[in-house]
Amino acid sequence: MNEKPGFSTRAVGGWRQTPDVRQHPASPPLYQSATFIFDDIDDFASVAQTKISGGYLYSRWANPTVDALGRVVSSLEGAEATACFASGMGAIAGTLFSLLRIGDHVVAAAQLYGGTHGLFGTALARAGVSVTTADVSDHAAIDGAFTPATKVLYCETIGNPTMNVADIDALAAIARARDATFVVDATFTPPVMLRPLDHGADLVCHSATKYLGGHGDVTGGVVSGDGARIAAIRHLAIDTGGQMAPFDAWLVARGVQTLVLRVERISQNAMALARALEDHPAVSRVLYPGLESHPDHALACKLLGDRFGGMLAFDVGDAAAGRRFLERVHIASPAASLGGTKTLVVHPASVTHTQLTPELRAAIGLTEGMVRVSVGIEDIGDLVADFEQALP
């Protein structure tokens, strides 16, 4: 074509004449595109067959920004590959559905996020998958829950919100002996604190919304492990549409760069706040793995070293007292989610774990007066003062 294209044609297609950038960008580039254009039609057909390797065709299948985040997370976790999802629950669901079929069985820790309990009781149940839960610290009960149909053992590194610490090495040994895939949700313990794959886990999930993203401005999830399992998970995500969006991946990649600094400050703040709460007369108990009074403190020291993270819980007696505390805080904010720069407080019995009956909540140690805290990076003196004035 020798004639100059029309105005609209130039407005639509002019962006293809991009500069040839020979230097490398200091910030991860954002490929905010749903689809990719091919000069070679044979290459077009080839990538359409492989979907997640050999090139990029459609961002539901693969995207350079999302893949770049996956490579960084894999490096931090010590994994061969990582799949990135639109949410943490998307990563958990995608992982489990890639591993399970109708008639299969899961053994899971009882101390889990309410959304995971919800997934077990709804989507997995409708798919013909049964789940048995047991106290994460009762290894005999965990082992005894296995059946010939058990394919997956599932736990969280630190239980939400009761702060039970899972003995990953011991649970991995049970899974290996039973020929089951061991899946660990490590959202409370980002890889700067703990790498479950080093302790025998097969797959490790995170809600990237939390510590990896770290700023409360993005929703995402990741799962890391060996290449074959992750490829299966990614292919299922192509069919179900759970892929992380490019801009979300860019935001998580930005957050990961300050992960060490944030976790260091958050852990220091959490320890100081936990000690202050432990001394307060209105608080009956404080659950934080860094405290010597925590029943799993020795295990936490073994797994986590001197970084115990930013999650803690404390008991103020009853639901009414918990509600009053949330109404009185000024620096902390009553909000769901966790792992960001701002301190957030929530009443689990009425917000995060409503999927469980009061009897089930009591069975896992989740009392009506429990308040869960995600400690941020504020000045610790301000946080302690805020909590003290909010307590009776």
Residue pairs with C-beta under 8 A, 6 or more apart in sequence:
5 13
16 37
27 254
28 65
28 68
28 69
28 250
28 253
28 254
29 64
29 65
30 65
30 246
30 247
30 250
31 56
31 59
31 63
31 64
31 65
31 246
32 65
32 246
32 247
33 59
33 63
33 246
34 58
34 59
35 57
35 58
35 59
36 55
36 56
36 57
36 58
38 44
38 47
38 57
43 55
44 57
46 54
46 55
47 54
47 55
47 56
47 57
48 57
51 57
51 61
51 62
51 235
51 238
52 61
52 62
52 231
52 234
52 235
52 238
53 62
56 62
56 63
56 64
59 66
59 243
59 245
59 246
60 238
60 241
60 243
61 238
61 243
62 234
63 243
63 246
63 249
65 246
65 247
65 249
65 250
65 253
66 84
66 243
66 244
66 245
66 246
66 249
68 249
68 253
69 82
69 84
69 222
69 244
69 249
69 250
69 252
69 253
69 256
70 81
70 82
70 83
70 84
70 222
71 82
72 253
72 256
73 79
73 82
73 84
73 191
73 206
73 212
73 222
73 224
73 256
74 80
74 81
74 82
74 224
76 191
76 192
76 195
76 256
76 259
77 191
77 195
77 197
77 204
77 224
78 191
78 195
78 197
78 198
79 197
79 204
79 224
79 225
79 226
79 230
80 225
80 226
80 227
80 230
81 224
81 225
81 226
81 227
81 230
81 231
82 222
82 223
82 224
82 230
83 91
83 94
83 222
83 223
83 224
83 230
83 233
83 234
83 237
84 91
84 208
84 220
84 221
84 222
84 243
84 244
84 249
85 91
85 94
85 220
85 221
85 222
85 223
85 237
85 242
85 243
85 244
86 219
86 220
86 221
86 242
86 243
86 244
86 245
86 248
87 207
87 209
87 219
87 220
87 221
88 185
88 187
88 205
88 206
88 207
88 208
88 209
88 210
88 220
88 221
89 115
89 116
89 119
89 207
89 221
90 221
90 237
90 242
91 205
91 206
91 207
91 221
91 222
91 223
92 116
92 119
92 185
92 205
92 221
92 223
93 119
93 123
93 242
94 223
94 233
94 236
94 237
94 240
94 242
95 183
95 203
95 205
95 223
95 233
96 106
96 119
96 124
96 129
96 152
96 154
96 183
97 127
97 236
97 240
98 229
98 232
98 233
98 236
99 151
99 152
99 181
99 183
99 229
100 106
100 124
100 127
100 129
100 151
100 152
101 128
101 129
102 127
102 128
102 129
103 128
103 129
103 149
104 128
104 129
104 130
104 149
104 150
104 151
104 152
105 129
105 130
105 131
105 132
105 147
105 149
105 150
105 151
106 120
106 124
106 129
106 130
106 131
106 132
106 150
106 151
106 152
106 153
106 154
107 131
107 132
107 133
107 134
107 142
107 145
107 146
107 150
107 152
107 153
107 154
107 180
108 116
108 120
108 131
108 132
108 133
108 134
108 153
108 154
108 155
109 133
109 134
109 135
109 136
109 142
109 154
109 155
109 156
109 159
109 164
109 166
110 133
110 134
110 135
110 136
110 363
110 364
111 135
111 136
111 156
111 159
111 160
111 162
111 164
111 364
111 365
112 133
112 154
112 155
112 156
112 159
112 160
112 185
113 156
113 160
113 185
113 187
113 352
114 160
114 348
114 352
114 353
114 354
114 355
114 356
115 352
115 355
116 154
116 185
117 353
117 355
117 356
118 355
120 131
121 131
121 355
124 131
125 131
130 149
132 145
133 145
134 141
134 142
134 144
134 145
135 141
135 142
135 164
135 364
136 142
136 155
136 156
136 159
136 164
136 166
136 171
137 164
137 166
137 167
137 296
139 167
139 170
139 171
139 174
142 153
142 171
142 174
143 174
143 178
146 174
146 178
146 180
150 178
150 180
151 180
151 181
152 180
152 181
152 182
152 183
153 171
153 174
153 175
153 178
153 180
153 181
153 182
153 183
154 182
154 183
154 184
154 185
155 166
155 168
155 171
155 183
155 184
155 185
156 166
156 184
156 185
156 186
156 187
156 188
157 165
157 166
157 168
157 184
157 185
157 186
157 188
157 189
157 194
157 196
157 303
158 164
158 165
158 166
158 188
158 189
158 289
158 309
158 311
159 165
159 166
159 364
160 187
160 188
160 311
160 352
160 372
161 311
161 313
161 348
161 352
161 353
161 366
161 370
161 372
162 287
162 313
162 364
162 365
162 366
162 370
163 287
163 288
163 289
163 294
163 296
163 311
163 312
163 313
164 296
164 365
165 289
165 294
165 296
165 299
165 300
165 303
166 184
167 299
168 184
168 194
168 196
168 199
168 200
168 201
168 303
169 199
169 200
171 182
171 200
172 182
172 199
172 200
172 201
173 200
175 181
175 182
175 200
175 202
176 182
176 200
181 202
181 203
181 229
182 200
182 201
182 202
182 203
183 201
183 202
183 203
183 204
183 205
184 196
184 201
184 203
184 204
184 205
185 204
185 205
185 206
186 194
186 196
186 204
186 205
186 206
187 205
187 206
187 207
187 210
187 211
187 338
187 339
188 309
188 311
188 338
189 304
189 309
190 206
190 210
190 211
190 212
190 259
190 263
190 339
192 259
192 260
192 263
192 307
193 263
193 304
193 305
193 307
193 308
193 309
194 303
194 304
195 204
196 204
197 204
197 224
197 225
199 303
202 225
202 226
202 229
203 223
203 224
203 225
203 229
204 223
204 224
204 225
205 221
205 222
205 223
206 212
206 221
206 222
206 223
207 220
207 221
207 339
208 218
208 220
208 221
208 222
208 244
208 252
209 218
209 219
209 220
209 221
209 337
209 339
210 337
210 338
210 339
210 340
211 259
211 262
211 263
211 310
211 339
212 220
212 222
212 252
212 255
212 256
212 259
212 339
213 220
213 251
213 252
213 255
213 339
213 340
214 255
214 256
214 258
214 259
214 262
214 339
214 340
214 341
215 251
215 255
215 340
215 341
216 337
216 340
216 341
216 342
217 251
218 248
218 251
218 252
218 255
219 248
220 244
220 248
220 249
220 252
221 244
223 230
223 233
224 230
237 243
244 252
262 341
262 377
263 307
263 309
263 310
264 307
265 377
266 309
266 310
266 375
266 376
266 377
267 290
267 307
267 308
267 309
267 310
268 380
269 310
269 375
269 376
269 377
269 378
269 380
269 383
270 288
270 290
270 308
270 309
270 310
270 311
270 312
270 373
270 375
271 288
271 290
271 291
271 308
272 380
272 384
273 312
273 373
273 375
273 380
273 383
273 384
273 387
274 286
274 288
274 290
274 291
274 312
275 291
276 384
276 387
276 388
277 283
277 286
277 312
277 314
277 387
278 286
278 291
278 293
280 387
280 388
280 391
282 316
282 317
282 321
282 391
282 392
283 314
283 315
283 316
283 391
284 315
284 316
284 317
284 369
285 314
285 315
286 293
286 312
286 313
286 314
286 315
287 294
287 312
287 313
287 314
288 294
288 308
288 311
288 312
288 313
289 296
289 297
289 300
289 304
289 308
289 309
290 297
290 300
290 308
291 297
294 300
300 308
310 338
310 339
310 374
310 375
310 376
311 338
311 372
311 373
311 374
311 375
312 372
312 373
312 375
313 348
313 370
313 371
313 372
313 373
314 370
314 371
314 373
315 367
315 369
315 370
315 371
316 322
316 325
316 369
316 371
316 391
317 369
318 368
318 369
319 347
319 349
319 350
319 368
319 369
321 369
321 392
322 347
322 349
322 368
322 369
322 370
322 371
323 347
323 350
324 392
325 345
325 371
325 390
325 391
326 334
326 345
326 346
326 347
326 371
327 334
328 389
328 390
329 345
329 386
329 387
329 390
330 386
330 389
330 390
331 343
331 378
331 382
331 383
331 386
332 343
332 344
332 345
332 373
332 383
332 386
332 387
332 390
333 342
333 343
333 344
333 345
334 344
334 345
334 346
335 344
335 345
335 346
336 344
336 346
336 351
336 352
337 344
337 374
338 344
338 372
338 374
339 374
340 374
340 376
341 376
341 377
342 376
342 378
343 373
343 374
343 375
343 376
343 378
343 383
344 373
344 374
344 376
345 371
345 372
345 373
345 374
346 352
346 371
346 372
347 370
347 371
347 372
348 361
348 366
348 370
348 371
348 372
349 358
349 361
349 366
349 367
349 368
349 370
352 372
353 361
353 366
356 364
356 366
358 368
361 367
361 368
375 383
376 383
